[in-house]
Amino acid sequence: MQRAFMIMAAAGALVVCVAQAACASSIATVRPASAHAGGVTVAAARAASPSYSVFAGMDLPNQVTRGPDGAYWFTNVGSNSIGRVNASGTLSDFTAPGINSPGGITAGPDGALWFTNEGTFNGNAWVGSSIGRITANGSVRMFRAPSIVDPSSITVGSDGALWFTNAAGRAGSIGRISLSGSITTFTAAAIHHPVGITAGPDAALWFTNSNNTIGRITTTGMASSFASPAVKGPDGITAGPDGALWFADEGAYNGDYYVHPSIGRITPGGQIKIFTNAGIVAPTGIAAGPDGALWFTNSDFPNGPGSIGRITTTGNVSIFRSHTIRGPLGISDGPAGKLIFTNYTGGVWLAGTIGLISTAGRVSAIANDGISATGAITGGPDGAEWFTNGHSIGQIDSAGHTTFFHVAGDLDPDSIVTGPDGALWFTERGTAPGGAIGRMTVKGQLTTYKARGIDAPSSITVGPDGALWFTNSGINVGGGYNDGSIGRVTTAGVVSIYRAKSISTGMPTSITVGPDRSLWFVTNDSIGRITTAGAISTFSGNGIFAPLGIVAGPDGTLWFTNYRGGTTGRGSIGRITTAGKVTDFDSPQIYGPDAIVSGPDNDLWFTNYVTGSIGRISVTGTVTVYRDPYNVYGPNAIAPGAANSIWFTGEASTVGMLSNLQGTNPASWKNPN
């Protein structure tokens, strides 16, 4: 028997319902007859791979340099992009296939920017390592060679070529690339997993070695190194105003923190002097400032957010701290007599910021109002895609043009959907006390609905009754969630909450409308169903392993992602009938699947969070995976778009689109949005 009681809330009438399962759950795991022992036969690629487009924002900015256009250019490790900020503070980001964990960046003698791509370590070797070149208008070219392995820092040599450090390999190497792309690498006993590199006043290149030495190499490849017992962990290096080389010495890591950090100085003759100070804590980047001093970044690991340091050529140290400094890494001579630096983990969402510091120590930050901390995505009523974006709602078209709605108050959006009233509806997890449901028109007008029982709302969808239905993860108690529930809100703002013991501790997340006109959702270990009258039942057992996403398929069943499970434990795609019968589709190409959506040609499309790819599965279980040439980290949300496209978001401030979906039958599929 269902029981309910009425509570009045500010958002309108709140109906709280407590419901128990109306029927016992029944489940069976079925493997398709055509499946091999490992799961489903993986088909050959369809006619052709779709076209990828990826649009990025600042995420984990690493190194920064002044460009030949007067702007400042930086590498984004998180979003695998190259960022640019002009003198007025306007940010832009450039993506291209092959940008993969970009690190060092420098202005080349050809008017372009050159940067290193560290690549990805696959457990055995580095893949995707390269040297990149980007013009001032964003045109990117990659240079690859087997000898480029985990490149880190890059600089211009006195010979007009670019010189870079290869940190990996047997002992690492120093690389040289001409403006035409001709690559030479140098190895020697004096080269040992080098990190930083800079041009010296003696026409040679100077670099830091991981064996705690400072190296020097001529443009003809003659290498030597210099040691001192006081050098413990050299990192960044730069030419100082006094004709010497200065380097940041992070110190030796003892398992808890860095000991014996310092700022070092070495003359062209190899004489080393070390400067220590209580304010020098795990420094990494260093640059000559406009005031004749050296400026450096302190990570302050592990006890602080970081700081910016200044040292004169005579060794006088000053330390500057600010709430806008967080995880500083790269630093360079900046605009208007200031220093510019990257905050690797700055900002509210820890996606990073760009900071400025005057020679007097005044600190400011350049606001990141673009793509950042992306979440869910949906097709909007205006034909554009709408997505949750940190503390804002974003709108994007197929050309990558974006508009952001930053509203007053604590906006913390998570899931988003187009409502039956032509507005965007979304969940707000972080709005005190427990969360809220938001509504925004395409013009940016916001209404927020708060009510008792809305606790950490997660997913939201339009129900068959014209209301919005959402999941409540519940109340966080000691790291676990209690009191999970299903919510309903009408377009007039009347909220109802439905509870059941079977989902209370299950953290309900994704929700969708089923073919039976009920709402189907996932918990951390089950598939749930709720009727529009509020009756809740759950299904669990074989074939259901930590489900995350769920969607109604074109075959009259529900399809869901198992983040774990399958024969390899790496995840699988599941299908459940409205009667609770489960089929588990396994494939070596499925790894950490997250969101799932019904898309073109009556197929299901899903995100592979772990491998950074987009997958596709037919209703008969044929799996195809499309590898992402842009190296998007952690694709999570996915949605069908206009013109038979598929849109997705990456965890590291990216929005992507797949178009030209070959092998589909557009006439058989309509965008449900």
Protein Blocks (a to p, Z undefined) as FASTA:
>chain_A
ZZddddddfkbccdddddddfbdcdddddddfkbcfklpadddddfbdcddddddddehi
abdcddfkopacdddfklopaddddfkopacddddehiahiabdcddfkopacdddebjc
ehjacehiacddddfkopacddddfklghiabdcddfkopacdddfbdjkopaddddfko
pacddddfklghifbdcddfkopacdddfkopacdddfkopacddddfkbnbdcbdcddf
kopacdddebjcehjacehiacddddfkopacddddfklghifbdcddfkopacdddeki
akbgbdcddddfkopacddddfkbghiabdcddeehiacdddfkgcjkonopaddddfko
pacddddfbdehiabddddfkopacddehjaccdddfkopacddddedjdddfbdcddfk
opacdddfklcfkbccddddfkopacddddehiahiabdcddfkopacdddebjceehia
ehiacddddfkopacddddfklmmnopabdcddfkopacdddfkbccdddfkopacdded
ehiahifbdcddfkopacdddfbgcjnonapcddddfkopacddddfkbghiabdcddeh
hiacdddfknopacdddfkopacddddfklpghifbdcddehhiacdddfkopadddehi
ehiafklpccfZZ
